Amino acid sequence: MVAASGPLYAIAGGVTATYAVTGVVGVPLSFVLLAPVLALFAVGYAAMSRYITGAGAFYPYVVNGLGRPAGVAISFVALVAYNGIQISVYGLFGWSLSNWLNPLLGLDTPWWLWALAIALVIGTLGVLRVDLNAKVLGVVLLLECAVIVVTDLALLGSPDGGGAPSLVPLAPSSLFTTGVGAVFAFSVAVFTGFEGAASYSEEVRDPRRTVARATFLAVALTAVLYTLSALAMADAAGPANVVGAAQAQGPGLLFGLNAQRLGSVFSDVSYVLFLTSQFASLLSFHNAIARYFFALGREGVLPEALARTNRRTGAPAAGSLLQTALGLVVVAVFAIAGRDPFTELFSWLGTMASTGVVFVLAAVSVSVIGFFRRREHDEPAWRHTTAPALAAVALLVILVLILWNFDVLLGTAGDSPLRWILPGILLLAAVIGLVRGSVLRSRKPEVYAGIGKVE
């Protein structure tokens, strides 16, 4: 779970983007505050996963907690959100590789060339059913964590101006200012992936315990890594300088700081892991989205053509090709428009996606309450009502803050149409999902009855 979310690329790309776009210094505190909210969500989510085993997507949870129309609506929002995350990383990868290779080899290649190339590579691997197994991801994760820990220790040990590390980034006044909602949007985006444990519930010895433990450990590990890394980055650059440095250098900020303290060789190795981290995340998200298309096509929620698989490999070929096509189109549009791959493609789609994820998490929390009210169980009230209710309230507050500060997220003027277009895409997806569910209920009742069905 943690390896697929790419902690090194989340820190070098996501945390840096948070500083650069929001202009807020209190980024480390956002992780401290967000982790308990996600842990509250995990309490109810893990409890429900004991009864809905093997469900890789969120919509079966909502179907069994709030009903099929709501479940279809959430499935469409989740599909848009996870496609947004996937496609946003194409922009980051293209930026990262071009900025690394151009000076190294004396080339002058545009970011979009590498973004389109990696999209084709990922799409091909998806059709061929190539995936990274847990051992490969585990090795990459250990290397990433080692680099992060060494870098954090070096940065915290030599802050800008000398002396002791500054705690200014952890002060409430550094976070709760204009743009706080934008900070939470980015922070949710880098946490995305922690919720994947339930996908493995059929493959573990004791899903009633393992799913919950894995989810809590994922939240705890990433929260610690992100908090310390964001603090270390701010202290090494200087709390007063970190925003400007992030805006000027982008993801290169982290590697420039560790090169100053640990040498160019360590920095180069870190950058290679930064690229492999993005690759692992791209492939993991691509395969998950392709299977999401496949599942919705198989159930008749989306066109049945999406349920087609590769005859030789069994991979969800139609879903893989559709996801690749979407990525190529979006990258091409941003390239033709001359938009920035980091502050616009990566940041815009990433924040739109995280907005959708917050909405979906809130819906799942409410679904947990509805699910347990409709069936007999032996779960304590903390798991089936109290924790999910607290999580839903907290997530809805965060959602309101995100929407309130959406212009900050985009780095545009408050009257920019994008301020409404991007959240509007999520709302449109939900409305289309509700309509689709209603149409299936009236015209294809047998298909409707099978939506989100749990054996």
N, C-alpha and C positions, 0 to 999 in steps of 0.2 A: 504493500500500500504506500509506504513512505517513499520507497525507491521510485515508484512510478510517478509520484508527484514531483520528483526532481528537486530536492532541497537546495542544491547548489544553484540551479537556474532560478529557483524561486527567490533566493536571497540576492544573487547578483542582478537578476532581471526585475523581479517583482518589488523587492524592497527599494532598490534604486529608483524604479519608476514611481513608487509612492512618494519618496522625497522630491523627485523632480517635478511631478505633475501637481501634487497638492501644496507644496511649499510648507508643509507642517513638519516640525522637528520631533514631535512626540510619537513617532511611528513605533518605537519599542513598546510603549505603554499600550498601544492598541492590541498587540498580541497578548499581553498580560490580561487584558479585559475580555478579549474575544475567546480565549481558550476555555474559561469556565462555561461560557454560553454554549460552545460546541460540545463540551462535556455533558451539560444538561441535555442537549439534544441526543447525545449518544446513549444516555440512560434509557429513554423510551425507544429509540431506534433499535438498540440491542435487545431489549425485551421483546419487541415485535418480531425481530429476526428469528427468535426461537420458534415462532409459529409459522412464519413464511420463509422457509429455508430455500436457498438456491435462487432467490429473487435478486437479480443483479441490478435492476433499475428501481427507481423510486415509485413508479406509478402503481405497481401491485399493492404497495403499502397504502397509497391514497385510495385506490379502488376498494380495498377491504376495510378502510376506515371511514371514508367520506362518500363512497359511491362511485359508480363507473363514469358518469359524466365528468366529475371532478378529477378522476384518475386519468382520463384521456387528456383533459386540459393540462394537467401537470406533466404528462408524458411529452406533450408538445413544447411546453416551456423548457423542460429539461433537455430536450433534443436541441433546441436553439441555443441554450446556455452551453452545453458541452461542445457543440460545434463551434461556438464562439471562442471557447478556451483553446480548442485544437487549432483553429485557424490563426488565432492571435500569436501562437508560438511560432508559426511559420514566419511571421514578420520578425520576431526576435532572433530566430535562427539565421535568417538571411542577413540581418544586421550584424550578428555576432561573427558569422563566417567571413563575410566580406571585409569587416574591419580587422580581422585577424590575418587573412591571407593577402590582402592587398599590399600592406607594407612588407610582409614576410617574403613574398615572391615577386614584388614589384609589379603587381597587377592593378588594374583599375576596373574591377567588376562591380556592377550594381547589386544591391541587396536582393532585388526581386529575382535575379537569375538563380541565386542559391535557394531562395524560398520556393520557387517553382520546381527546381531540381529535387529538393528534399520532399516536396509534396508528391512528385511522381515516384520517388523511391519508396516512400511510406505506402502509397497506394498499391504499388506492385507487391510489396511484402504482405500487405493486407489480403490481396487476392490469392497469393500463394500460401496463405496461412502461416506466415513466419511470425513468431512472437519471441519475446525474451522470457526465459523461464526464471523461476524464483532464485536459482543459484546465481545466474548472471546479474539479475537485478540486485541480489544481496551483495555481490562483490562491488558493483558500482556504488551502492549505497554506503558501504564501509569506507571506500575511498573518498567519496564525497564528504562524509561526516568527518573523516580524518582531516581533510583539507579545511573544512569549516572550523573545526575546533582549533587547529594550529593557527589559522588565520585570526580567529577571534582572540586567542591568547596573545598573539603578537600585537594586534591593534589595541587591545585594552591595556597591554603592558607599555605602550608608547603612544599615549594620546597626544593630540595636537597641543603644542605649547608645553609639553612635559607635565610632571606632577601626577596626581591621581586622576583616574577616569571621572568624567563629569556625569552626574545623574540628572542633568537638565532634561534630556530626552524622556526621562521617566516621570517628570513632573506633570500633574494634571493640566496645568496652564499651558504646557507645550502641545497638548493634544486637543483639548476642548477649546478650539478657536475656529475661525472660518475654514471650512474644508474638512472638519472632523468626519463627516459622513463619507467623504471621498477616501479618507484613510481606511475606514472600515471596509469599504468596497474592495480596495486592493488587498487588504489583509485577508479577507474571506477568499479571494482568488488564490492566494498562495497556500492557503490551508486545503483547498479543494483536492480531494483524493482520500482524505481520512475516513470517509464514509463507506469505503469499498469493502470492508471486512465481510459484510453479509453475503457478498458474492461467493465466498468460499465456504459457506456454512455447511454444504453437503460433503465437503472434502476434509473436514476436521473431525477428531475423535469425539469432542464434546462441544457442539455448537452453542449450547446454552451458556457455556462459560467462555469459550475461546473467542467468539465474535466480540463480546463485550470487552474482554481484556485487550484484544488487539486494537479495538477502536480507541479505548482510553489511552493505551500506550502510544498510538500514532499521534493523538492530539497532544499528549504530554511531550513527546520527543520533538515534534515540529515546533511546538510553542517555545520550548527552551532554545532550540537552535535559532529560530527566527528572532526572538527577543534579544538574545546575546549578540547575534550578528548585526541586527539593526543598531543596537547600542554601540557596538564596537566600531561600526562604520561611521556613526555620527561623532564619536569621540576622536577617532583617528583623523578625520577631516576637520573636526571642530564643529560643535553644535551650531555655531553662527555661519559656518561655511558649507555644511553638508548639502544643503539644498542647491546652492549654486554649483557645487562640484558635481552633483548628480545630474543637473541639467546640462552641464558642459560635457561630461564624460559618459553618461549613461551607464550601462553595465560594466564598462571599463573602469569605473571608479574603484570597485572592490579589488580588481587585479592590479591596478596602479598602486593602491595602498599596500597590498601585501608584497608587491615587488620592491617597494621602498624598504620594507622591514625584513623580508625573507629571501630576497634575491629574484632575479629574472627566471631562473630555472624553475623554482617553485611556482612562480606566477604562471609560467607557460604550461606546466603540468595542470595547474588549477583550471586554466582556460580550456584545455582539452577535455577535462572532466565536465566543465560547464557545457561544452558542445554535446558530449555523450549523454549528459543528463537531459538535455532538450530532446535528443533523439529518442531516448527511452520513453520520455513522456509523450512525445508525438505518436510513437508506435502504439503505446498502451491506450491512449485516448482514441486513436483511430480505430483500433480493434474493438474497443468498447462501444463506440458510436455505430460502427458497422453492424455489430450484433444487436444494438438497440433498434436500428432500422429493420433488421431481420426479424426480431421478435414482434415488432408492431405490424410488419407485413404478414407474418405467419398468423397473427390473431385477427387480421382483417381490418385493423385500425388504419393502417396505411395501405397503399396498393399492394396486392399480393405479389407483384413482380419483385418487390424488395426482399421476399423470402427465398429468392433463388440463390443457390450456392454453387460454388465451383465443383464440377463433377469429379475432378481429380483430387482436390484437396479438402472438399467439404466446407471451405471458407465461405462466409456470407458475401459472395462476390458482388451482388447488386448493391448492397449497403456500402461496401467498400468503395466501389466505383462512384456512387453518389456523393459520399463524403469527400473523395478526392476531387471530384468536379466542383463541388462547392468551394473547397480550398483554393483551387486554381483560379476560379472566377473572382473571388474576393481579392486574392493577391494581385491579379491582373488589374482589377479596378483601382486599387490603391497605387499600383505602379504607374498606370496611365495618368492618374490624377496628380502624380508627383507628391504623394503624401509620405510622411515620415514613418518608417517601419516600427520604430520603438515608441515614440511619444504619441503616435496616432493608431496605427494598426494594432500593435500589441496592447497599448493602454486602452483604446476605445473598446475593442472587442472583449478584452479581458474584464473590464469593469462592467460592461453590459452583461457578460456571462455571470460574473459574481453577483450581480443584482438578481438575476434569475435563480441562481443557486440559493441565495438567502430566502427568496420567496418559496422555493421548493422545500427547503428545510423547515420553514415555518408551517407549510401545509402538511408535511409528514408528521411534525410534532402534534398538530391538531388531530391528525388521522390516528395516531397512537391512542389518544383518549377515546375516540369513537370506536376503534377496533375492540378495545378491552371492555367497553360498556356493553357490547353486543354478544359477548361470549363468556362462558365460565372459564375461570383461570385461578391460579394461585399466586399471581404476582402481587407484591405489596403496592400500596397506594403511591409510594414514592416513584416507582417505576412506571405505573400505568396512568397516573394523573398529575401528580405534583411536579415532577421534573419536566415532563413534556409541556405542561402549561407554562411553567417559568421560561422554558426555552422558546416557546411560541411567542410569548410577550416580548422577550428580549430581542428575538430575531425580527419581529415586526417593528420594534423601535429602531433597530439598525437599518431596516429597509427604508423607513421614513427618512432617516438621516441621509442615507445614500441618495434617495430621490431628491431631497432638498438641496443637496450639494452636487447634483449631477453636472452642472456647468463647470465646477471645479475639476471634476473627473476628466472632462473632455478638454480642459484648458482653453475653452472658448468663451465668448461673451455670453452673458446670461440670456440674451435674446436669440442665440443660435438655434436654428431648427433641430440640430442634432440633440439638443437637450431633451427634446420630446420624441424624436424619431427612434433613438435606440431603446429607451424604456418602452416606447410604443410597440416595437417589434415583439417584445415579450408579452405585452398585453394582447396584441393581435394573435399571437400563438395560443394564448389561453382561451380566447374567444373562439378561435377556429376549432380548438379541441372540444370545447363545450358543444359547439354546433355539430361537430362530427359525432360525438357521443349520442346526441339527440337523434341524429339521422339514422345511426345504426340501430338505436332502440326501436324506431318506428318501422324501418325498412328491412333490417336484417337482425331480427331478434335472436336468432341462433348465434350469430357472430357476437352480438352485444352480450349475451349471457356468458361467453367465454373470455371476455376481457379481464385480464388480471386474475384469472381463476387459479386458485391454489389447491393442489391435490392433497 
